[in-house]
Amino acid sequence: MTVQCARQPAGGQGKPNPIGDFLRAHRARITPDQAGIPSYGTIRRVPGLRREELAQLAGVSVNYYIRLEQGEAVNPSSGIITALARALNLDGDATGYLHNIAGTAQPIQGSSAARESEAGMTFTFDRLVEHMPGTAAIALSATNDVLACNRPAYELFFSHLTDSGPWNTHRLLFTDPATRDLYRHWREEAALAVASLRFHAAAAPGDTAVTELVGELCVTSSEFAELWAEHPVRRCTRGTKHLRHPDLGDLDVEYQVLHAPDGDGRRVLVHTAPPGTPAADTLGLLA
């Protein structure tokens, strides 16, 4: 999926160039030392890799790499994309993202049982959160619209909101001051949210909801626009949220993401805490 915040870069006659944008951002981020290129004490004008150096590391011609970065080379092979990812020291999430935007990712085939039960699966999946006592559970769409949440999750994240929704956790994180204050390490939370959104954007090409959300947040939040331009990619699966709730105090809750079996981007975000901790006691009281 091609999602841009501002004007398109040069190359490809002004057309969106997601591969070039991604390669430029990550080429500028990796140093020659990290890539295994000796510097011999020379002073470089830029800290990142030159196009010629990345092409050499990936085993492609300089001319082809320049055309690829400028959006003039189409249909790169899977082998070339893998070689570029390896040369850039990309992790698994970023490598998968690059394959997605290049069109070289292997399609994931859903099971026939999942396809046949699709009509009734939405209700069942979203209602799961009601049957998770002692957790703060939220059912989310691919773009983090809140489809459902149980009582502990509502009290932790949404009780201050005066409207009845629908809410979007990305929108709240960047535009709602109370949600921003809820996170003791907001910058880390924001960076992870943007990286996760970019991962899902590539996994769901053609989803206009993603395009509209990114465009909206680029306009309403300069911090979102700055993070989006850095092209971070990460599939968020588990971690810890460090909260500072105005009524409940400081809480450290662990989270894990459960994905819908049909691969449409819906997820259940489950927050728990080790038994005996203040956070676990609080979740129990909220339940």
Helices and strands as residue ranges (DSSP letters): G 12-14, H 18-27, H 32-35, H 51-58, H 62-69, H 78-87, H 92-102, H 112-116, H 118-127, G 128-131, E 136-140, E 146-149, H 151-153, I 154-158, H 169-175, H 177-182, H 186-203, H 208-220, H 222-229, E 238-245, E 249-259, E 267-272, H 278-286
